[in-house]
Amino acid sequence: MKFIVSGSSQNISSCSEHSHIYNEIIILSNGICETIVDQISYQMQQNSVLLIPSGHSYSNYSSTNYSDIFIQVDDFPSQITSPLSIPSES
């Protein structure tokens, strides 16, 4: 697996709908938000992880603020063809 891009967003309340040519791993580092991928809603909280295969459109929204870390990779295991949510351990 080759890492393409890595970054973070700090204290934001939304991210408009977009997609990537690479697979993306999103880790919510603070706060809570709703992420909508292909019109399906995923509720994320601190330490939640969302795997989004390339080409899937998504947006994020929070009534407060959230921070996240995102990593784009060239490949996911072949069985991951749709978004995969990994909830945080509360």
PyMOL Python script that loads the backbone (N, CA, C, O; Angstrom):
from pymol import cmd

cmd.read_pdbstr("""\
ATOM      1  N   MET A   1       0.856  -1.174   0.000  1.00  0.00           N
ATOM      2  CA  MET A   1       0.000   0.000   0.000  1.00  0.00           C
ATOM      3  C   MET A   1       0.897   1.230   0.000  1.00  0.00           C
ATOM      4  O   MET A   1       1.791   1.350   0.837  1.00  0.00           O
ATOM      5  N   LYS A   2       0.663   2.130  -0.923  1.00  0.00           N
ATOM      6  CA  LYS A   2       1.430   3.359  -1.009  1.00  0.00           C
ATOM      7  C   LYS A   2       0.571   4.527  -0.520  1.00  0.00           C
ATOM      8  O   LYS A   2      -0.556   4.712  -0.979  1.00  0.00           O
ATOM      9  N   PHE A   3       1.113   5.313   0.415  1.00  0.00           N
ATOM     10  CA  PHE A   3       0.430   6.501   0.905  1.00  0.00           C
ATOM     11  C   PHE A   3       0.640   7.631  -0.080  1.00  0.00           C
ATOM     12  O   PHE A   3       1.771   7.909  -0.478  1.00  0.00           O
ATOM     13  N   ILE A   4      -0.445   8.286  -0.477  1.00  0.00           N
ATOM     14  CA  ILE A   4      -0.375   9.344  -1.477  1.00  0.00           C
ATOM     15  C   ILE A   4      -0.378  10.722  -0.815  1.00  0.00           C
ATOM     16  O   ILE A   4       0.523  11.528  -1.050  1.00  0.00           O
ATOM     17  N   VAL A   5      -1.383  10.991   0.006  1.00  0.00           N
ATOM     18  CA  VAL A   5      -1.556  12.296   0.640  1.00  0.00           C
ATOM     19  C   VAL A   5      -1.984  12.078   2.074  1.00  0.00           C
ATOM     20  O   VAL A   5      -2.750  11.161   2.370  1.00  0.00           O
ATOM     21  N   SER A   6      -1.503  12.897   2.937  1.00  0.00           N
ATOM     22  CA  SER A   6      -1.914  12.852   4.335  1.00  0.00           C
ATOM     23  C   SER A   6      -2.096  14.291   4.794  1.00  0.00           C
ATOM     24  O   SER A   6      -1.342  15.173   4.384  1.00  0.00           O
ATOM     25  N   GLY A   7      -3.083  14.533   5.634  1.00  0.00           N
ATOM     26  CA  GLY A   7      -3.312  15.891   6.102  1.00  0.00           C
ATOM     27  C   GLY A   7      -4.305  15.899   7.237  1.00  0.00           C
ATOM     28  O   GLY A   7      -4.697  14.847   7.743  1.00  0.00           O
ATOM     29  N   SER A   8      -4.706  17.080   7.633  1.00  0.00           N
ATOM     30  CA  SER A   8      -5.690  17.207   8.703  1.00  0.00           C
ATOM     31  C   SER A   8      -6.460  18.503   8.545  1.00  0.00           C
ATOM     32  O   SER A   8      -5.995  19.460   7.926  1.00  0.00           O
ATOM     33  N   SER A   9      -7.641  18.503   9.118  1.00  0.00           N
ATOM     34  CA  SER A   9      -8.478  19.696   9.197  1.00  0.00           C
ATOM     35  C   SER A   9      -8.723  19.956  10.673  1.00  0.00           C
ATOM     36  O   SER A   9      -9.004  19.024  11.427  1.00  0.00           O
ATOM     37  N   GLN A  10      -8.619  21.201  11.094  1.00  0.00           N
ATOM     38  CA  GLN A  10      -8.764  21.551  12.500  1.00  0.00           C
ATOM     39  C   GLN A  10      -9.969  22.458  12.721  1.00  0.00           C
ATOM     40  O   GLN A  10     -10.109  23.485  12.056  1.00  0.00           O
ATOM     41  N   ASN A  11     -10.830  22.081  13.648  1.00  0.00           N
ATOM     42  CA  ASN A  11     -11.948  22.911  14.084  1.00  0.00           C
ATOM     43  C   ASN A  11     -12.787  23.455  12.928  1.00  0.00           C
ATOM     44  O   ASN A  11     -12.973  24.665  12.800  1.00  0.00           O
ATOM     45  N   ILE A  12     -13.283  22.561  12.100  1.00  0.00           N
ATOM     46  CA  ILE A  12     -14.174  22.961  11.006  1.00  0.00           C
ATOM     47  C   ILE A  12     -15.579  22.443  11.294  1.00  0.00           C
ATOM     48  O   ILE A  12     -15.761  21.556  12.128  1.00  0.00           O
ATOM     49  N   SER A  13     -16.572  22.998  10.600  1.00  0.00           N
ATOM     50  CA  SER A  13     -17.948  22.556  10.830  1.00  0.00           C
ATOM     51  C   SER A  13     -18.537  21.847   9.619  1.00  0.00           C
ATOM     52  O   SER A  13     -19.597  21.230   9.727  1.00  0.00           O
ATOM     53  N   SER A  14     -17.870  21.921   8.461  1.00  0.00           N
ATOM     54  CA  SER A  14     -18.397  21.226   7.294  1.00  0.00           C
ATOM     55  C   SER A  14     -17.322  21.079   6.222  1.00  0.00           C
ATOM     56  O   SER A  14     -16.299  21.763   6.232  1.00  0.00           O
ATOM     57  N   CYS A  15     -17.592  20.172   5.309  1.00  0.00           N
ATOM     58  CA  CYS A  15     -16.752  19.967   4.135  1.00  0.00           C
ATOM     59  C   CYS A  15     -17.698  19.621   2.995  1.00  0.00           C
ATOM     60  O   CYS A  15     -18.458  18.657   3.096  1.00  0.00           O
ATOM     61  N   SER A  16     -17.665  20.383   1.924  1.00  0.00           N
ATOM     62  CA  SER A  16     -18.626  20.193   0.837  1.00  0.00           C
ATOM     63  C   SER A  16     -18.386  18.873   0.094  1.00  0.00           C
ATOM     64  O   SER A  16     -17.308  18.284   0.172  1.00  0.00           O
ATOM     65  N   GLU A  17     -19.412  18.431  -0.623  1.00  0.00           N
ATOM     66  CA  GLU A  17     -19.358  17.150  -1.321  1.00  0.00           C
ATOM     67  C   GLU A  17     -18.222  17.121  -2.345  1.00  0.00           C
ATOM     68  O   GLU A  17     -18.035  18.051  -3.129  1.00  0.00           O
ATOM     69  N   HIS A  18     -17.473  16.020  -2.307  1.00  0.00           N
ATOM     70  CA  HIS A  18     -16.366  15.837  -3.236  1.00  0.00           C
ATOM     71  C   HIS A  18     -15.994  14.357  -3.288  1.00  0.00           C
ATOM     72  O   HIS A  18     -16.522  13.553  -2.520  1.00  0.00           O
ATOM     73  N   SER A  19     -15.097  14.004  -4.182  1.00  0.00           N
ATOM     74  CA  SER A  19     -14.590  12.635  -4.265  1.00  0.00           C
ATOM     75  C   SER A  19     -13.107  12.699  -4.612  1.00  0.00           C
ATOM     76  O   SER A  19     -12.579  13.762  -4.938  1.00  0.00           O
ATOM     77  N   HIS A  20     -12.447  11.554  -4.538  1.00  0.00           N
ATOM     78  CA  HIS A  20     -11.022  11.482  -4.823  1.00  0.00           C
ATOM     79  C   HIS A  20     -10.747  10.334  -5.788  1.00  0.00           C
ATOM     80  O   HIS A  20     -11.530   9.390  -5.890  1.00  0.00           O
ATOM     81  N   ILE A  21      -9.635  10.427  -6.485  1.00  0.00           N
ATOM     82  CA  ILE A  21      -9.245   9.320  -7.362  1.00  0.00           C
ATOM     83  C   ILE A  21      -8.530   8.224  -6.574  1.00  0.00           C
ATOM     84  O   ILE A  21      -8.325   7.120  -7.079  1.00  0.00           O
ATOM     85  N   TYR A  22      -8.153   8.537  -5.326  1.00  0.00           N
ATOM     86  CA  TYR A  22      -7.522   7.551  -4.450  1.00  0.00           C
ATOM     87  C   TYR A  22      -8.479   7.154  -3.334  1.00  0.00           C
ATOM     88  O   TYR A  22      -9.449   7.860  -3.058  1.00  0.00           O
ATOM     89  N   ASN A  23      -8.204   6.029  -2.700  1.00  0.00           N
ATOM     90  CA  ASN A  23      -8.956   5.604  -1.523  1.00  0.00           C
ATOM     91  C   ASN A  23      -8.586   6.516  -0.362  1.00  0.00           C
ATOM     92  O   ASN A  23      -7.463   7.017  -0.292  1.00  0.00           O
ATOM     93  N   GLU A  24      -9.533   6.732   0.548  1.00  0.00           N
ATOM     94  CA  GLU A  24      -9.253   7.638   1.656  1.00  0.00           C
ATOM     95  C   GLU A  24      -9.619   6.991   2.991  1.00  0.00           C
ATOM     96  O   GLU A  24     -10.632   6.303   3.123  1.00  0.00           O
ATOM     97  N   ILE A  25      -8.756   7.241   3.969  1.00  0.00           N
ATOM     98  CA  ILE A  25      -8.982   6.832   5.354  1.00  0.00           C
ATOM     99  C   ILE A  25      -9.174   8.115   6.146  1.00  0.00           C
ATOM    100  O   ILE A  25      -8.290   8.972   6.165  1.00  0.00           O
ATOM    101  N   ILE A  26     -10.331   8.254   6.803  1.00  0.00           N
ATOM    102  CA  ILE A  26     -10.610   9.438   7.614  1.00  0.00           C
ATOM    103  C   ILE A  26     -10.686   9.004   9.072  1.00  0.00           C
ATOM    104  O   ILE A  26     -11.404   8.063   9.409  1.00  0.00           O
ATOM    105  N   ILE A  27      -9.945   9.689   9.930  1.00  0.00           N
ATOM    106  CA  ILE A  27      -9.955   9.432  11.366  1.00  0.00           C
ATOM    107  C   ILE A  27     -10.427  10.713  12.041  1.00  0.00           C
ATOM    108  O   ILE A  27      -9.799  11.761  11.896  1.00  0.00           O
ATOM    109  N   LEU A  28     -11.518  10.633  12.771  1.00  0.00           N
ATOM    110  CA  LEU A  28     -12.009  11.821  13.471  1.00  0.00           C
ATOM    111  C   LEU A  28     -11.193  11.982  14.756  1.00  0.00           C
ATOM    112  O   LEU A  28     -11.274  11.143  15.653  1.00  0.00           O
ATOM    113  N   SER A  29     -10.418  13.045  14.843  1.00  0.00           N
ATOM    114  CA  SER A  29      -9.529  13.227  15.986  1.00  0.00           C
ATOM    115  C   SER A  29     -10.160  14.015  17.125  1.00  0.00           C
ATOM    116  O   SER A  29      -9.667  13.987  18.253  1.00  0.00           O
ATOM    117  N   ASN A  30     -11.264  14.728  16.829  1.00  0.00           N
ATOM    118  CA  ASN A  30     -11.933  15.497  17.884  1.00  0.00           C
ATOM    119  C   ASN A  30     -13.347  15.850  17.434  1.00  0.00           C
ATOM    120  O   ASN A  30     -13.582  16.119  16.256  1.00  0.00           O
ATOM    121  N   GLY A  31     -14.280  15.848  18.370  1.00  0.00           N
ATOM    122  CA  GLY A  31     -15.643  16.271  18.085  1.00  0.00           C
ATOM    123  C   GLY A  31     -16.520  15.160  17.534  1.00  0.00           C
ATOM    124  O   GLY A  31     -16.197  13.976  17.635  1.00  0.00           O
ATOM    125  N   ILE A  32     -17.641  15.574  16.946  1.00  0.00           N
ATOM    126  CA  ILE A  32     -18.572  14.650  16.296  1.00  0.00           C
ATOM    127  C   ILE A  32     -18.979  15.257  14.958  1.00  0.00           C
ATOM    128  O   ILE A  32     -18.993  16.478  14.799  1.00  0.00           O
ATOM    129  N   CYS A  33     -19.309  14.401  14.003  1.00  0.00           N
ATOM    130  CA  CYS A  33     -19.802  14.905  12.724  1.00  0.00           C
ATOM    131  C   CYS A  33     -20.600  13.815  12.020  1.00  0.00           C
ATOM    132  O   CYS A  33     -20.517  12.635  12.362  1.00  0.00           O
ATOM    133  N   GLU A  34     -21.355  14.232  11.051  1.00  0.00           N
ATOM    134  CA  GLU A  34     -22.076  13.323  10.173  1.00  0.00           C
ATOM    135  C   GLU A  34     -21.356  13.360   8.832  1.00  0.00           C
ATOM    136  O   GLU A  34     -21.117  14.427   8.268  1.00  0.00           O
ATOM    137  N   THR A  35     -21.014  12.179   8.334  1.00  0.00           N
ATOM    138  CA  THR A  35     -20.395  12.078   7.012  1.00  0.00           C
ATOM    139  C   THR A  35     -21.381  11.363   6.106  1.00  0.00           C
ATOM    140  O   THR A  35     -21.861  10.279   6.438  1.00  0.00           O
ATOM    141  N   ILE A  36     -21.681  11.955   4.981  1.00  0.00           N
ATOM    142  CA  ILE A  36     -22.632  11.370   4.031  1.00  0.00           C
ATOM    143  C   ILE A  36     -21.846  10.907   2.812  1.00  0.00           C
ATOM    144  O   ILE A  36     -21.232  11.706   2.104  1.00  0.00           O
ATOM    145  N   VAL A  37     -21.881   9.591   2.583  1.00  0.00           N
ATOM    146  CA  VAL A  37     -21.185   8.997   1.442  1.00  0.00           C
ATOM    147  C   VAL A  37     -22.242   8.379   0.540  1.00  0.00           C
ATOM    148  O   VAL A  37     -22.983   7.491   0.962  1.00  0.00           O
ATOM    149  N   ASP A  38     -22.311   8.848  -0.702  1.00  0.00           N
ATOM    150  CA  ASP A  38     -23.299   8.322  -1.647  1.00  0.00           C
ATOM    151  C   ASP A  38     -24.698   8.273  -1.033  1.00  0.00           C
ATOM    152  O   ASP A  38     -25.420   7.289  -1.191  1.00  0.00           O
ATOM    153  N   GLN A  39     -25.066   9.332  -0.340  1.00  0.00           N
ATOM    154  CA  GLN A  39     -26.381   9.521   0.275  1.00  0.00           C
ATOM    155  C   GLN A  39     -26.642   8.613   1.475  1.00  0.00           C
ATOM    156  O   GLN A  39     -27.787   8.501   1.914  1.00  0.00           O
ATOM    157  N   ILE A  40     -25.606   7.958   2.019  1.00  0.00           N
ATOM    158  CA  ILE A  40     -25.739   7.153   3.243  1.00  0.00           C
ATOM    159  C   ILE A  40     -25.009   7.895   4.355  1.00  0.00           C
ATOM    160  O   ILE A  40     -23.866   8.319   4.185  1.00  0.00           O
ATOM    161  N   SER A  41     -25.693   8.052   5.516  1.00  0.00           N
ATOM    162  CA  SER A  41     -25.164   8.821   6.632  1.00  0.00           C
ATOM    163  C   SER A  41     -24.373   7.932   7.597  1.00  0.00           C
ATOM    164  O   SER A  41     -24.810   6.842   7.968  1.00  0.00           O
ATOM    165  N   TYR A  42     -23.198   8.430   7.992  1.00  0.00           N
ATOM    166  CA  TYR A  42     -22.355   7.771   8.989  1.00  0.00           C
ATOM    167  C   TYR A  42     -22.121   8.768  10.115  1.00  0.00           C
ATOM    168  O   TYR A  42     -21.635   9.874   9.879  1.00  0.00           O
ATOM    169  N   GLN A  43     -22.466   8.379  11.342  1.00  0.00           N
ATOM    170  CA  GLN A  43     -22.249   9.233  12.504  1.00  0.00           C
ATOM    171  C   GLN A  43     -20.849   8.934  13.046  1.00  0.00           C
ATOM    172  O   GLN A  43     -20.535   7.798  13.401  1.00  0.00           O
ATOM    173  N   MET A  44     -20.026   9.965  13.102  1.00  0.00           N
ATOM    174  CA  MET A  44     -18.660   9.780  13.567  1.00  0.00           C
ATOM    175  C   MET A  44     -18.428  10.569  14.847  1.00  0.00           C
ATOM    176  O   MET A  44     -18.965  11.661  15.031  1.00  0.00           O
ATOM    177  N   GLN A  45     -17.621   9.995  15.719  1.00  0.00           N
ATOM    178  CA  GLN A  45     -17.200  10.680  16.928  1.00  0.00           C
ATOM    179  C   GLN A  45     -15.700  10.479  17.078  1.00  0.00           C
ATOM    180  O   GLN A  45     -15.089   9.745  16.302  1.00  0.00           O
ATOM    181  N   GLN A  46     -15.110  11.124  18.065  1.00  0.00           N
ATOM    182  CA  GLN A  46     -13.669  11.060  18.248  1.00  0.00           C
ATOM    183  C   GLN A  46     -13.167   9.620  18.172  1.00  0.00           C
ATOM    184  O   GLN A  46     -13.718   8.730  18.821  1.00  0.00           O
ATOM    185  N   ASN A  47     -12.129   9.395  17.383  1.00  0.00           N
ATOM    186  CA  ASN A  47     -11.469   8.106  17.142  1.00  0.00           C
ATOM    187  C   ASN A  47     -12.224   7.173  16.210  1.00  0.00           C
ATOM    188  O   ASN A  47     -11.795   6.034  16.025  1.00  0.00           O
ATOM    189  N   SER A  48     -13.329   7.604  15.615  1.00  0.00           N
ATOM    190  CA  SER A  48     -13.995   6.814  14.578  1.00  0.00           C
ATOM    191  C   SER A  48     -13.138   6.843  13.321  1.00  0.00           C
ATOM    192  O   SER A  48     -12.401   7.797  13.074  1.00  0.00           O
ATOM    193  N   VAL A  49     -13.249   5.774  12.531  1.00  0.00           N
ATOM    194  CA  VAL A  49     -12.505   5.673  11.274  1.00  0.00           C
ATOM    195  C   VAL A  49     -13.499   5.356  10.167  1.00  0.00           C
ATOM    196  O   VAL A  49     -14.410   4.550  10.360  1.00  0.00           O
ATOM    197  N   LEU A  50     -13.330   5.983   9.011  1.00  0.00           N
ATOM    198  CA  LEU A  50     -14.169   5.702   7.857  1.00  0.00           C
ATOM    199  C   LEU A  50     -13.261   5.470   6.657  1.00  0.00           C
ATOM    200  O   LEU A  50     -12.435   6.318   6.317  1.00  0.00           O
ATOM    201  N   LEU A  51     -13.423   4.307   6.015  1.00  0.00           N
ATOM    202  CA  LEU A  51     -12.679   3.980   4.802  1.00  0.00           C
ATOM    203  C   LEU A  51     -13.583   4.256   3.613  1.00  0.00           C
ATOM    204  O   LEU A  51     -14.685   3.714   3.532  1.00  0.00           O
ATOM    205  N   ILE A  52     -13.128   5.092   2.692  1.00  0.00           N
ATOM    206  CA  ILE A  52     -13.931   5.467   1.533  1.00  0.00           C
ATOM    207  C   ILE A  52     -13.167   5.082   0.262  1.00  0.00           C
ATOM    208  O   ILE A  52     -12.135   5.680  -0.042  1.00  0.00           O
ATOM    209  N   PRO A  53     -13.663   4.095  -0.475  1.00  0.00           N
ATOM    210  CA  PRO A  53     -12.998   3.727  -1.733  1.00  0.00           C
ATOM    211  C   PRO A  53     -13.031   4.876  -2.738  1.00  0.00           C
ATOM    212  O   PRO A  53     -13.906   5.739  -2.669  1.00  0.00           O
ATOM    213  N   SER A  54     -12.098   4.885  -3.650  1.00  0.00           N
ATOM    214  CA  SER A  54     -11.998   5.955  -4.650  1.00  0.00           C
ATOM    215  C   SER A  54     -13.296   6.085  -5.439  1.00  0.00           C
ATOM    216  O   SER A  54     -14.006   5.108  -5.680  1.00  0.00           O
ATOM    217  N   GLY A  55     -13.581   7.324  -5.831  1.00  0.00           N
ATOM    218  CA  GLY A  55     -14.741   7.599  -6.672  1.00  0.00           C
ATOM    219  C   GLY A  55     -16.051   7.803  -5.940  1.00  0.00           C
ATOM    220  O   GLY A  55     -17.023   8.239  -6.558  1.00  0.00           O
ATOM    221  N   HIS A  56     -16.124   7.506  -4.646  1.00  0.00           N
ATOM    222  CA  HIS A  56     -17.365   7.709  -3.882  1.00  0.00           C
ATOM    223  C   HIS A  56     -17.436   9.164  -3.421  1.00  0.00           C
ATOM    224  O   HIS A  56     -16.476   9.679  -2.849  1.00  0.00           O
ATOM    225  N   SER A  57     -18.563   9.828  -3.666  1.00  0.00           N
ATOM    226  CA  SER A  57     -18.761  11.223  -3.253  1.00  0.00           C
ATOM    227  C   SER A  57     -19.149  11.286  -1.787  1.00  0.00           C
ATOM    228  O   SER A  57     -19.937  10.469  -1.309  1.00  0.00           O
ATOM    229  N   TYR A  58     -18.584  12.277  -1.062  1.00  0.00           N
ATOM    230  CA  TYR A  58     -18.947  12.424   0.345  1.00  0.00           C
ATOM    231  C   TYR A  58     -18.818  13.872   0.798  1.00  0.00           C
ATOM    232  O   TYR A  58     -18.137  14.689   0.178  1.00  0.00           O
ATOM    233  N   SER A  59     -19.505  14.159   1.914  1.00  0.00           N
ATOM    234  CA  SER A  59     -19.435  15.463   2.572  1.00  0.00           C
ATOM    235  C   SER A  59     -19.510  15.236   4.071  1.00  0.00           C
ATOM    236  O   SER A  59     -19.915  14.166   4.526  1.00  0.00           O
ATOM    237  N   ASN A  60     -19.118  16.248   4.840  1.00  0.00           N
ATOM    238  CA  ASN A  60     -19.155  16.177   6.310  1.00  0.00           C
ATOM    239  C   ASN A  60     -19.882  17.398   6.839  1.00  0.00           C
ATOM    240  O   ASN A  60     -19.848  18.470   6.235  1.00  0.00           O
ATOM    241  N   TYR A  61     -20.547  17.218   7.985  1.00  0.00           N
ATOM    242  CA  TYR A  61     -21.250  18.325   8.623  1.00  0.00           C
ATOM    243  C   TYR A  61     -21.264  18.110  10.131  1.00  0.00           C
ATOM    244  O   TYR A  61     -21.400  16.979  10.599  1.00  0.00           O
ATOM    245  N   SER A  62     -21.123  19.179  10.881  1.00  0.00           N
ATOM    246  CA  SER A  62     -21.225  19.122  12.337  1.00  0.00           C
ATOM    247  C   SER A  62     -21.958  20.367  12.829  1.00  0.00           C
ATOM    248  O   SER A  62     -21.754  21.458  12.298  1.00  0.00           O
ATOM    249  N   SER A  63     -22.811  20.206  13.842  1.00  0.00           N
ATOM    250  CA  SER A  63     -23.482  21.366  14.426  1.00  0.00           C
ATOM    251  C   SER A  63     -22.515  22.133  15.336  1.00  0.00           C
ATOM    252  O   SER A  63     -22.798  23.266  15.726  1.00  0.00           O
ATOM    253  N   THR A  64     -21.402  21.531  15.667  1.00  0.00           N
ATOM    254  CA  THR A  64     -20.335  22.215  16.414  1.00  0.00           C
ATOM    255  C   THR A  64     -19.109  22.229  15.509  1.00  0.00           C
ATOM    256  O   THR A  64     -19.226  22.594  14.339  1.00  0.00           O
ATOM    257  N   ASN A  65     -17.973  21.857  15.995  1.00  0.00           N
ATOM    258  CA  ASN A  65     -16.759  21.747  15.190  1.00  0.00           C
ATOM    259  C   ASN A  65     -16.146  20.374  15.372  1.00  0.00           C
ATOM    260  O   ASN A  65     -16.392  19.702  16.373  1.00  0.00           O
ATOM    261  N   TYR A  66     -15.351  19.963  14.407  1.00  0.00           N
ATOM    262  CA  TYR A  66     -14.625  18.697  14.499  1.00  0.00           C
ATOM    263  C   TYR A  66     -13.251  18.868  13.855  1.00  0.00           C
ATOM    264  O   TYR A  66     -13.004  19.817  13.111  1.00  0.00           O
ATOM    265  N   SER A  67     -12.384  17.940  14.158  1.00  0.00           N
ATOM    266  CA  SER A  67     -11.061  17.882  13.543  1.00  0.00           C
ATOM    267  C   SER A  67     -10.860  16.465  13.039  1.00  0.00           C
ATOM    268  O   SER A  67     -11.340  15.508  13.647  1.00  0.00           O
ATOM    269  N   ASP A  68     -10.151  16.330  11.926  1.00  0.00           N
ATOM    270  CA  ASP A  68      -9.907  14.987  11.410  1.00  0.00           C
ATOM    271  C   ASP A  68      -8.517  14.871  10.798  1.00  0.00           C
ATOM    272  O   ASP A  68      -7.831  15.862  10.547  1.00  0.00           O
ATOM    273  N   ILE A  69      -8.139  13.637  10.572  1.00  0.00           N
ATOM    274  CA  ILE A  69      -6.903  13.297   9.883  1.00  0.00           C
ATOM    275  C   ILE A  69      -7.330  12.499   8.668  1.00  0.00           C
ATOM    276  O   ILE A  69      -8.176  11.612   8.786  1.00  0.00           O
ATOM    277  N   PHE A  70      -6.773  12.788   7.510  1.00  0.00           N
ATOM    278  CA  PHE A  70      -7.127  12.017   6.322  1.00  0.00           C
ATOM    279  C   PHE A  70      -5.867  11.527   5.626  1.00  0.00           C
ATOM    280  O   PHE A  70      -4.861  12.231   5.534  1.00  0.00           O
ATOM    281  N   ILE A  71      -5.956  10.313   5.147  1.00  0.00           N
ATOM    282  CA  ILE A  71      -4.836   9.659   4.476  1.00  0.00           C
ATOM    283  C   ILE A  71      -5.372   9.062   3.182  1.00  0.00           C
ATOM    284  O   ILE A  71      -6.348   8.312   3.205  1.00  0.00           O
ATOM    285  N   GLN A  72      -4.753   9.382   2.071  1.00  0.00           N
ATOM    286  CA  GLN A  72      -5.142   8.785   0.792  1.00  0.00           C
ATOM    287  C   GLN A  72      -4.124   7.706   0.449  1.00  0.00           C
ATOM    288  O   GLN A  72      -2.917   7.906   0.587  1.00  0.00           O
ATOM    289  N   VAL A  73      -4.624   6.568   0.003  1.00  0.00           N
ATOM    290  CA  VAL A  73      -3.781   5.423  -0.331  1.00  0.00           C
ATOM    291  C   VAL A  73      -4.152   4.910  -1.717  1.00  0.00           C
ATOM    292  O   VAL A  73      -5.274   5.103  -2.184  1.00  0.00           O
ATOM    293  N   ASP A  74      -3.205   4.261  -2.359  1.00  0.00           N
ATOM    294  CA  ASP A  74      -3.450   3.795  -3.718  1.00  0.00           C
ATOM    295  C   ASP A  74      -4.329   2.557  -3.772  1.00  0.00           C
ATOM    296  O   ASP A  74      -4.971   2.313  -4.794  1.00  0.00           O
ATOM    297  N   ASP A  75      -4.379   1.767  -2.704  1.00  0.00           N
ATOM    298  CA  ASP A  75      -5.109   0.515  -2.772  1.00  0.00           C
ATOM    299  C   ASP A  75      -5.676   0.134  -1.411  1.00  0.00           C
ATOM    300  O   ASP A  75      -5.039   0.341  -0.378  1.00  0.00           O
ATOM    301  N   PHE A  76      -6.880  -0.424  -1.424  1.00  0.00           N
ATOM    302  CA  PHE A  76      -7.486  -1.073  -0.264  1.00  0.00           C
ATOM    303  C   PHE A  76      -7.510  -2.566  -0.563  1.00  0.00           C
ATOM    304  O   PHE A  76      -7.403  -2.955  -1.726  1.00  0.00           O
ATOM    305  N   PRO A  77      -7.647  -3.405   0.446  1.00  0.00           N
ATOM    306  CA  PRO A  77      -7.879  -4.827   0.150  1.00  0.00           C
ATOM    307  C   PRO A  77      -9.101  -4.974  -0.765  1.00  0.00           C
ATOM    308  O   PRO A  77     -10.049  -4.195  -0.657  1.00  0.00           O
ATOM    309  N   SER A  78      -9.086  -5.939  -1.640  1.00  0.00           N
ATOM    310  CA  SER A  78     -10.117  -6.069  -2.681  1.00  0.00           C
ATOM    311  C   SER A  78     -11.531  -6.212  -2.144  1.00  0.00           C
ATOM    312  O   SER A  78     -12.484  -5.897  -2.855  1.00  0.00           O
ATOM    313  N   GLN A  79     -11.697  -6.678  -0.911  1.00  0.00           N
ATOM    314  CA  GLN A  79     -13.048  -6.849  -0.375  1.00  0.00           C
ATOM    315  C   GLN A  79     -13.689  -5.533   0.056  1.00  0.00           C
ATOM    316  O   GLN A  79     -14.885  -5.510   0.345  1.00  0.00           O
ATOM    317  N   ILE A  80     -12.940  -4.446   0.106  1.00  0.00           N
ATOM    318  CA  ILE A  80     -13.496  -3.144   0.485  1.00  0.00           C
ATOM    319  C   ILE A  80     -13.864  -2.395  -0.793  1.00  0.00           C
ATOM    320  O   ILE A  80     -13.022  -1.733  -1.400  1.00  0.00           O
ATOM    321  N   THR A  81     -15.126  -2.506  -1.194  1.00  0.00           N
ATOM    322  CA  THR A  81     -15.603  -1.845  -2.409  1.00  0.00           C
ATOM    323  C   THR A  81     -16.646  -0.779  -2.104  1.00  0.00           C
ATOM    324  O   THR A  81     -17.035  -0.019  -2.990  1.00  0.00           O
ATOM    325  N   SER A  82     -17.100  -0.719  -0.856  1.00  0.00           N
ATOM    326  CA  SER A  82     -18.037   0.316  -0.431  1.00  0.00           C
ATOM    327  C   SER A  82     -17.519   0.882   0.888  1.00  0.00           C
ATOM    328  O   SER A  82     -16.665   0.261   1.521  1.00  0.00           O
ATOM    329  N   PRO A  83     -18.014   2.051   1.322  1.00  0.00           N
ATOM    330  CA  PRO A  83     -17.517   2.651   2.558  1.00  0.00           C
ATOM    331  C   PRO A  83     -17.631   1.689   3.738  1.00  0.00           C
ATOM    332  O   PRO A  83     -18.579   0.913   3.850  1.00  0.00           O
ATOM    333  N   LEU A  84     -16.636   1.769   4.605  1.00  0.00           N
ATOM    334  CA  LEU A  84     -16.585   0.921   5.794  1.00  0.00           C
ATOM    335  C   LEU A  84     -16.364   1.808   7.007  1.00  0.00           C
ATOM    336  O   LEU A  84     -15.355   2.507   7.095  1.00  0.00           O
ATOM    337  N   SER A  85     -17.316   1.781   7.953  1.00  0.00           N
ATOM    338  CA  SER A  85     -17.239   2.584   9.165  1.00  0.00           C
ATOM    339  C   SER A  85     -16.719   1.716  10.306  1.00  0.00           C
ATOM    340  O   SER A  85     -17.200   0.605  10.534  1.00  0.00           O
ATOM    341  N   ILE A  86     -15.730   2.246  11.015  1.00  0.00           N
ATOM    342  CA  ILE A  86     -15.182   1.571  12.198  1.00  0.00           C
ATOM    343  C   ILE A  86     -15.416   2.500  13.372  1.00  0.00           C
ATOM    344  O   ILE A  86     -14.693   3.483  13.536  1.00  0.00           O
ATOM    345  N   PRO A  87     -16.427   2.204  14.202  1.00  0.00           N
ATOM    346  CA  PRO A  87     -16.743   3.103  15.324  1.00  0.00           C
ATOM    347  C   PRO A  87     -15.631   3.127  16.368  1.00  0.00           C
ATOM    348  O   PRO A  87     -14.861   2.176  16.498  1.00  0.00           O
ATOM    349  N   SER A  88     -15.563   4.220  17.103  1.00  0.00           N
ATOM    350  CA  SER A  88     -14.596   4.307  18.194  1.00  0.00           C
ATOM    351  C   SER A  88     -15.064   3.416  19.331  1.00  0.00           C
ATOM    352  O   SER A  88     -16.251   3.125  19.474  1.00  0.00           O
ATOM    353  N   GLU A  89     -14.114   3.000  20.124  1.00  0.00           N
ATOM    354  CA  GLU A  89     -14.463   2.242  21.333  1.00  0.00           C
ATOM    355  C   GLU A  89     -14.778   3.254  22.422  1.00  0.00           C
ATOM    356  O   GLU A  89     -13.904   4.016  22.833  1.00  0.00           O
ATOM    357  N   SER A  90     -15.994   3.266  22.883  1.00  0.00           N
ATOM    358  CA  SER A  90     -16.391   4.264  23.904  1.00  0.00           C
ATOM    359  C   SER A  90     -16.038   3.814  25.281  1.00  0.00           C
ATOM    360  O   SER A  90     -16.299   4.527  26.250  1.00  0.00           O
TER     361      SER A  90
END
""", "prot")
cmd.dss("prot")
cmd.show_as("cartoon", "prot")
cmd.util.cbc("prot")
cmd.orient("prot")
